[in-house]
Amino acid sequence: MYINKVKINNYRSFRSFEAQLQKLTIVVGENDTGKTNFFTALSLPLGGNQIGFNQKRLSISDINKDSVIDFFTSIITNEAKENQLQKIPKVSVTIEFTDPKDSYEVALLAKWLVADGDKETYQIRYDFKPKDDLDLLEVVKATLTGKTIEEVNWFTLPIELYDYQIVSVNNGKTISFSDLKNVSIHNINAERDDFSESSSMKSNSIFTKLLMNTLGDEDKSKINTAYSEFFTAIEDTQTFEKVIGTNSEFDNYDDIIKKLECIPNLPNLKNILSNITLRYGNEFLYQKGLGQRNLIYILILFAYYKSCGRTFNLCCIEEPEAHLSVNNLRLVRDFIEKSSTNSSSLVQTIISTHNPTIINKLNLSNVLAFTGEKAISLSDAPPKLVDYLRKRPNFDILKLLFANKVILVEGTTEEMLITTFLSKKENLQDIEIIAIGQRGYTNFLDIWLMLNKDNPNKKIGVIRDYDNSEPAKAKHDIYDADNANISVRTTKNYTLEIDLVETEGNLSLLNTLFRMSGDIKSVSDHMIGGKASRMLDVCDAMVEEKNPLDIKLPAHIAEVIEAVS
């Protein structure tokens, strides 16, 4: 079983938001698009064996600002009472479970069954809303009397009149703690630097819980016995008698003292184990570097998840790459992949990342892309593109998806020429050039359009070789014709080098550079024969300080640069 859908209303940056999840979901997006808020929202309806305390009662800063302003405006402008009541800001987070694998998983979810035609799902909802809508409305009306919307602070909403509950969607009844504890969320936040920064650290608590889940009864008994023996050893030192001593000046004093005995005030096993501090090698873990500590953090947490037994565990990891070296990042990336693949059906993993190698390794079709206003699942990503990214783990798919201005080129020669040209133009240095290393661009354009179609702030260009293929040119030209923010241009000749030599004034300059006196064909052949090394010579000459080579770009390249800039 797993959570396949999440709906969020009026929580922080989310006015109305819906996301589709998979067993393994990779959340990506630019800064300030709601990734952290999404992880926090997921913790509101879920309970169970949480690592750290999730505050489910919200503050005013957790309520969407626009929803509060709309509510205040409806009162100030004297809208109908039913409209005012309808606009009261209410936070809700609805989670839909699906695909229980056996009778035990069905039993976990049975009370939350929702029939939707032939489809059966299981839904729970977190609500943070007024205890009484009419009471809230009257209080706010009194507060806003005689004021304009400009005079009102949105954070004056009387949050003390609100309360939260977690309910089953099918009947609106509150879910008991005993039921809720079977569906757990565990967040590894991006701000986890204090995991092991001192001798009193989160790792102790996590490791204690891991021990509690995995130790057998015999082992627990041995620990309790050893703890009792520890106090026996203390008693054998006769420390109590030495401290208290005897006193012959008072009758019966010594008799009273002899009846006193030092016995262990035996705590529960969890308190005993909480005194453990982790060591790594010859040092305490808190003495190790930040990257190494975060690596251990993730490994221990996954071990804890596996130990949780018969509860559903949603494991959320923000930016697993944080502070990790190349080798440790590779280890964590592989560890997450194998743990997600081999975990039981009661474990679901969501990670957020800014690292393209994690995406390429864990499969583009698992990506959920946040744009700020919506979440777009890439589960239908073209299989050829998914396979391409797995073979090229260093390809920066995030640059393709989120850069404001992108130009795709076939190989290194085009990339070198355009990058060199742009480096000399201060106003064009925000254009990203990506060499895809193949001739076909349609898969890349399809995935780009899933996020950026009709977005005037995002532009992409394609610079391609003709390669004597009119059908391929026509296929790519369709993208240019159908999308205002896509520009596709193709060489007039077979390949770039010929167009470059043909461009006005370039033949003479290139003859001088290569110490030739050839025609267009011979200079073009010379460049084609030399591949990237000849283009590198051209680029070096273009950026010489004293006498830079004034190469003109071919028309198809110049047009794309103009279109995206």
Salt bridges, closest charged atoms under 4 A:
GLU30 OE2 - LYS458 NZ 2.98
ASP62 OD1 - ARG12 NE 2.88
ASP70 OD2 - ARG15 NH2 2.83
GLU79 OE1 - LYS87 NZ 3.20
GLU96 OE2 - LYS119 NZ 3.91
ASP99 OD2 - LYS101 NZ 2.93
ASP127 OD1 - ARG125 NE 2.86
ASP133 OD2 - LYS90 NZ 2.86
ASP163 OD1 - ARG57 NH1 3.57
ASP179 OD2 - LYS111 NZ 2.99
ASP193 OD1 - HIS323 NE2 3.16
ASP194 OD1 - LYS202 NZ 3.01
GLU218 OE2 - LYS222 NZ 3.83
GLU283 OE1 - LYS288 NZ 3.16
GLU319 OE2 - HIS354 NE2 3.78
ASP334 OD1 - ARG333 NE 3.90
ASP334 OD1 - LYS361 NZ 3.59
GLU337 OE1 - LYS361 NZ 3.54
GLU337 OE2 - ARG390 NH2 3.69
ASP387 OD2 - LYS391 NZ 2.98
ASP430 OD2 - LYS405 NZ 2.89
GLU432 OE1 - LYS399 NZ 3.52
ASP467 OD2 - ARG439 NE 3.65
ASP477 OD2 - LYS473 NZ 2.82
ASP480 OD2 - ARG489 NH1 2.82
ASP499 OD2 - HIS556 ND1 3.80
ASP525 OD2 - LYS521 NZ 2.79
ASP550 OD2 - LYS552 NZ 3.13
GLU559 OE1 - ARG489 NE 2.74
